Amino acid sequence: MNQDACEVTIVHENVVRKIRKELPDVTEMVQIFKALADETRLRIAYSLTLESEMCVCDVAAVIQSSSATASHHLRYLRDHSLAKSERRGKMVYYSLADEHVADLVKIAYEHAIEAQQTM
């Protein structure tokens, strides 16, 4: 017997109707999670929760990559509305787009720690 599935098929139509009516289009949410699913981009995003603003060179040093690689990942985060950038002279500084992004990253980290502790 499979402990993860029902033994019989009974559809609760009222529940299904209610959820279908209220279920939003998740296309944009999928793009957010895809962008954060990359280990390097998630490390960058987490770094930006610790330091609110970082230049490309500092990000490259943190992730132990070239500036070109760091810049590529930062642009990807920016293009997916997860980060913003500002040029100051010859330097480009990045920060998370807003507190929602920081909260997502922090909550994911907390959940991962809790999940590890229960294993």
MARTIKOL-323898 format. One record per residue: x, y, z of N, C-alpha, C in turn; residue in one letter. Coordinates in nm, 3 decimals, m for minus. Layout:
<recs>
REC     n.c1     n.c2     n.c3    ca.c1    ca.c2    ca.c3     c.c1     c.c2     c.c3  sedren
REC        X        Y        Z        X        Y        Z        X        Y        Z       A
...
</recs>
This chain:
<recs>
REC     n.c1     n.c2     n.c3    ca.c1    ca.c2    ca.c3     c.c1     c.c2     c.c3  sedren
REC    0.084   m0.118    0.000    0.000    0.000    0.000    0.089    0.125    0.000       M
REC    0.054    0.222   m0.083    0.127    0.348   m0.093    0.077    0.443    0.015       N
REC    0.165    0.484    0.105    0.127    0.572    0.215    0.105    0.717    0.170       Q
REC    0.145    0.749    0.048    0.136    0.887    0.000    0.016    0.914   m0.089       D
REC   m0.067    0.816   m0.113   m0.180    0.833   m0.204   m0.307    0.777   m0.141       A
REC   m0.421    0.831   m0.185   m0.549    0.779   m0.139   m0.568    0.637   m0.192       C
REC   m0.642    0.558   m0.117   m0.672    0.422   m0.161   m0.793    0.417   m0.252       E
REC   m0.873    0.522   m0.250   m0.991    0.532   m0.337   m0.989    0.669   m0.403       V
REC   m1.062    0.682   m0.513   m1.070    0.810   m0.582   m1.206    0.871   m0.556       T
REC   m1.206    0.975   m0.475   m1.328    1.050   m0.448   m1.291    1.197   m0.464       I
REC   m1.352    1.263   m0.561   m1.324    1.404   m0.587   m1.425    1.488   m0.511       V
REC   m1.376    1.579   m0.430   m1.461    1.671   m0.355   m1.484    1.793   m0.444       H
REC   m1.591    1.788   m0.521   m1.619    1.889   m0.624   m1.622    2.031   m0.569       E
REC   m1.679    2.049   m0.451   m1.687    2.185   m0.394   m1.547    2.242   m0.367       N
REC   m1.456    2.158   m0.319   m1.319    2.202   m0.294   m1.249    2.234   m0.426       V
REC   m1.264    2.146   m0.524   m1.201    2.164   m0.654   m1.251    2.292   m0.720       V
REC   m1.382    2.314   m0.719   m1.440    2.435   m0.779   m1.386    2.561   m0.712       R
REC   m1.383    2.560   m0.579   m1.335    2.677   m0.504   m1.189    2.707   m0.538       K
REC   m1.106    2.605   m0.538   m0.963    2.626   m0.565   m0.941    2.672   m0.709       I
REC   m1.007    2.609   m0.804   m0.991    2.650   m0.945   m1.030    2.795   m0.965       R
REC   m1.134    2.838   m0.894   m1.182    2.976   m0.905   m1.078    3.074   m0.849       K
REC   m1.012    3.036   m0.741   m0.920    3.127   m0.672   m0.774    3.111   m0.714       E
REC   m0.742    3.005   m0.787   m0.603    2.979   m0.825   m0.555    3.082   m0.926       L
REC   m0.450    3.158   m0.893   m0.402    3.260   m0.985   m0.318    3.199   m1.097       P
REC   m0.289    3.282   m1.196   m0.193    3.243   m1.300   m0.056    3.243   m1.233       D
REC    0.012    3.131   m1.235    0.140    3.118   m1.163    0.261    3.136   m1.253       V
REC    0.240    3.179   m1.376    0.350    3.190   m1.473    0.464    3.276   m1.420       T
REC    0.433    3.392   m1.365    0.539    3.480   m1.313    0.607    3.420   m1.191       E
REC    0.531    3.352   m1.106    0.591    3.286   m0.990    0.688    3.178   m1.033       M
REC    0.653    3.105   m1.137    0.741    3.000   m1.189    0.873    3.062   m1.233       V
REC    0.868    3.176   m1.300    0.991    3.242   m1.346    1.079    3.284   m1.228       Q
REC    1.017    3.331   m1.121    1.092    3.369   m1.001    1.166    3.249   m0.944       I
REC    1.092    3.139   m0.927    1.154    3.021   m0.867    1.257    2.957   m0.960       F
REC    1.235    2.966   m1.091    1.337    2.917   m1.186    1.466    2.997   m1.172       K
REC    1.451    3.128   m1.160    1.570    3.214   m1.147    1.646    3.182   m1.019       A
REC    1.575    3.154   m0.912    1.640    3.125   m0.785    1.680    2.978   m0.771       L
REC    1.640    2.895   m0.866    1.674    2.752   m0.860    1.820    2.726   m0.894       A
REC    1.885    2.822   m0.955    2.027    2.808   m0.988    2.109    2.835   m0.861       D
REC    2.199    2.744   m0.828    2.276    2.755   m0.703    2.357    2.885   m0.695       E
REC    2.419    2.924   m0.804    2.499    3.047   m0.803    2.411    3.169   m0.782       T
REC    2.299    3.176   m0.853    2.211    3.292   m0.837    2.151    3.297   m0.696       R
REC    2.123    3.180   m0.640    2.070    3.179   m0.504    2.176    3.225   m0.404       L
REC    2.300    3.186   m0.426    2.409    3.234   m0.339    2.422    3.387   m0.349       R
REC    2.409    3.438   m0.470    2.416    3.583   m0.489    2.299    3.651   m0.418       I
REC    2.179    3.599   m0.437    2.062    3.658   m0.374    2.075    3.654   m0.222       A
REC    2.123    3.541   m0.169    2.141    3.533   m0.024    2.246    3.633    0.022       Y
REC    2.353    3.647   m0.053    2.457    3.746   m0.019    2.397    3.886   m0.011       S
REC    2.304    3.914   m0.100    2.241    4.046   m0.102    2.139    4.064    0.010       L
REC    2.106    3.957    0.081    2.026    3.975    0.204    2.117    4.011    0.321       T
REC    2.245    3.975    0.309    2.342    4.005    0.416    2.405    4.143    0.399       L
REC    2.426    4.180    0.275    2.483    4.312    0.241    2.388    4.371    0.137       E
REC    2.320    4.479    0.172    2.210    4.528    0.089    2.251    4.569   m0.052       S
REC    2.379    4.597   m0.071    2.426    4.642   m0.202    2.569    4.593   m0.221       E
REC    2.597    4.539   m0.339    2.732    4.489   m0.368    2.769    4.522   m0.511       M
REC    2.898    4.552   m0.531    2.945    4.573   m0.668    2.972    4.437   m0.732       C
REC    2.980    4.437   m0.863    3.000    4.313   m0.938    3.129    4.243   m0.894       V
REC    3.234    4.319   m0.872    3.363    4.260   m0.831    3.352    4.187   m0.698       C
REC    3.279    4.245   m0.603    3.261    4.180   m0.473    3.178    4.053   m0.487       D
REC    3.074    4.058   m0.568    2.992    3.939   m0.591    3.078    3.829   m0.653       V
REC    3.160    3.866   m0.751    3.248    3.768   m0.815    3.340    3.703   m0.712       A
REC    3.394    3.782   m0.620    3.482    3.728   m0.517    3.406    3.634   m0.423       A
REC    3.284    3.670   m0.389    3.204    3.586   m0.299    3.174    3.450   m0.363       V
REC    3.134    3.452   m0.490    3.098    3.325   m0.557    3.218    3.258   m0.622       I
REC    3.335    3.319   m0.606    3.460    3.265   m0.660    3.451    3.239   m0.810       Q
REC    3.417    3.346   m0.881    3.405    3.337   m1.027    3.465    3.463   m1.089       S
REC    3.460    3.467   m1.220    3.504    3.588   m1.290    3.398    3.696   m1.277       S
REC    3.438    3.819   m1.302    3.341    3.929   m1.303    3.238    3.909   m1.412       S
REC    3.279    3.851   m1.524    3.185    3.826   m1.635    3.076    3.728   m1.592       A
REC    3.115    3.622   m1.521    3.016    3.524   m1.474    2.922    3.587   m1.372       T
REC    2.979    3.661   m1.278    2.896    3.728   m1.177    2.800    3.825   m1.244       A
REC    2.851    3.902   m1.339    2.769    3.999   m1.411    2.655    3.931   m1.485       S
REC    2.683    3.817   m1.546    2.580    3.741   m1.618    2.467    3.701   m1.522       H
REC    2.502    3.646   m1.407    2.401    3.603   m1.310    2.325    3.722   m1.252       H
REC    2.395    3.830   m1.226    2.329    3.950   m1.174    2.231    4.008   m1.275       L
REC    2.272    4.012   m1.402    2.180    4.060   m1.507    2.057    3.971   m1.515       R
REC    2.077    3.840   m1.504    1.965    3.746   m1.509    1.867    3.776   m1.395       Y
REC    1.920    3.797   m1.275    1.833    3.832   m1.162    1.761    3.964   m1.187       L
REC    1.833    4.061   m1.242    1.771    4.191   m1.273    1.663    4.177   m1.380       R
REC    1.693    4.101   m1.484    1.598    4.083   m1.594    1.471    4.010   m1.550       D
REC    1.481    3.938   m1.438    1.364    3.867   m1.384    1.305    3.941   m1.263       H
REC    1.337    4.070   m1.253    1.282    4.161   m1.151    1.315    4.118   m1.008       S
REC    1.426    4.048   m0.991    1.467    4.006   m0.857    1.578    4.094   m0.801       L
REC    1.645    4.167   m0.888    1.752    4.257   m0.846    1.743    4.386   m0.926       A
REC    1.810    4.487   m0.877    1.820    4.614   m0.950    1.966    4.657   m0.948       K
REC    2.001    4.739   m1.044    2.140    4.781   m1.056    2.150    4.932   m1.067       S
REC    2.268    4.982   m1.029    2.295    5.125   m1.040    2.442    5.143   m1.075       E
REC    2.466    5.216   m1.182    2.605    5.246   m1.221    2.649    5.372   m1.148       R
REC    2.768    5.363   m1.088    2.830    5.479   m1.024    2.973    5.489   m1.076       R
REC    2.991    5.577   m1.171    3.122    5.589   m1.236    3.153    5.462   m1.312       G
REC    3.263    5.397   m1.276    3.304    5.275   m1.344    3.251    5.149   m1.276       K
REC    3.179    5.165   m1.167    3.130    5.052   m1.088    2.980    5.034   m1.108       M
REC    2.936    4.908   m1.105    2.793    4.877   m1.108    2.760    4.806   m0.978       V
REC    2.661    4.859   m0.908    2.618    4.802   m0.780    2.482    4.737   m0.798       Y
REC    2.465    4.624   m0.734    2.339    4.550   m0.739    2.281    4.538   m0.599       Y
REC    2.149    4.534   m0.594    2.076    4.507   m0.470    1.953    4.426   m0.508       S
REC    1.891    4.365   m0.408    1.767    4.293   m0.436    1.659    4.394   m0.473       L
REC    1.564    4.351   m0.554    1.462    4.442   m0.606    1.377    4.503   m0.495       A
REC    1.343    4.423   m0.394    1.263    4.474   m0.282    1.265    4.373   m0.168       D
REC    1.194    4.407   m0.062    1.191    4.320    0.057    1.125    4.186    0.030       E
REC    1.033    4.180   m0.067    0.969    4.052   m0.100    1.072    3.950   m0.143       H
REC    1.166    3.993   m0.223    1.271    3.902   m0.272    1.358    3.858   m0.154       V
REC    1.397    3.952   m0.071    1.478    3.918    0.046    1.403    3.820    0.136       A
REC    1.274    3.844    0.156    1.194    3.754    0.239    1.188    3.614    0.181       D
REC    1.168    3.604    0.049    1.166    3.472   m0.017    1.294    3.395    0.010       L
REC    1.406    3.462   m0.007    1.536    3.396    0.009    1.557    3.357    0.155       V
REC    1.526    3.447    0.247    1.545    3.418    0.389    1.454    3.304    0.435       K
REC    1.329    3.305    0.392    1.235    3.199    0.431    1.279    3.065    0.374       I
REC    1.326    3.064    0.250    1.375    2.939    0.190    1.493    2.886    0.270       A
REC    1.583    2.975    0.312    1.699    2.933    0.392    1.653    2.874    0.526       Y
REC    1.563    2.945    0.595    1.512    2.896    0.723    1.445    2.761    0.708       E
REC    1.368    2.745    0.603    1.299    2.617    0.578    1.401    2.506    0.554       H
REC    1.504    2.535    0.477    1.607    2.435    0.448    1.678    2.391    0.577       A
REC    1.707    2.486    0.665    1.772    2.453    0.792    1.680    2.366    0.877       I
REC    1.553    2.403    0.886    1.457    2.324    0.964    1.440    2.185    0.906       E
REC    1.437    2.174    0.774    1.422    2.044    0.709    1.542    1.955    0.739       A
REC    1.661    2.012    0.740    1.783    1.936    0.772    1.777    1.884    0.915       Q
REC    1.725    1.964    1.005    1.721    1.926    1.146    1.621    1.815    1.174       Q
REC    1.519    1.802    1.089    1.418    1.698    1.111    1.452    1.568    1.040       T
REC    1.559    1.566    0.963    1.597    1.444    0.892    1.674    1.351    0.982       M
</recs>
